[in-house]
Amino acid sequence: MTNAHSFLSPEQEARLLGAYTALKELSADCPVPAVGAAVTMALAELRTALDGQGVEFDYFSTV
């Protein structure tokens, strides 16, 4: 479902996709369990937000 009242600019979309990539890389490389858990939660929230805006991205890519 998309948000009908506000939309991301192309710049905002690009920045969020960049943040998504950075978080996936951090998740793959961080040996600290608490940080890994926090990053996993942040990724889930970001995926939900991007999906809600209809942004296309790869859920299942490897970093």
N, C-alpha and C positions, 0 to 999 in steps of 0.2 A: 504494500500500500504506500502510495506517495503522499507527501505533504502538499496539499493543494494551496496553501496560503503563503508559503515562502519557499524559495528555491536557492540552491547554491549557485554562485557564480562559477565560471570555468576555473578561475584562480583558486577559489575555495575548494572546489572538487579536487583539483590537482594537489593542493596542500594536504587534504585529508587522505588521499590515496598515498601520498608520500609518507605521512604519519603511519598509515597502516603497514606499509612496507618496512619502515624503521622498527615498528613494534614487533613485527614478525621476525626480523633479524635479531632483535634483542632477546626475544623469547627463545630462539634457537641457540644463542650464544651465552646466555646468562646462567651461571652455575648456582646462583643463590635462590633457594626454593621460594622464599617470600616474595622476591622480586618477580620470579617466574609466574607465580600465582596472580600477582597484581597485573602483570602484563597480559596474561591470558584473559582476565576480566576486562581490561581496557580494550583488547581486541574484540571481545564479544560485544561490548557496548558500541564500538566504532562500526562493526559489521551491521549491527541493528540500525544505526543511524544512516549509514550509506545505503543500505537496502531500502529504508524508508524514503529516501530521496530518489530512489530509482537509479542509483549509480551502479554501473556495471564494473565488477571486479571479480577476481578469481578467488573463490573461497578455499580451494583445495591446492593451490600452488605450493611448492616447497620454496621457501625463502628465496 
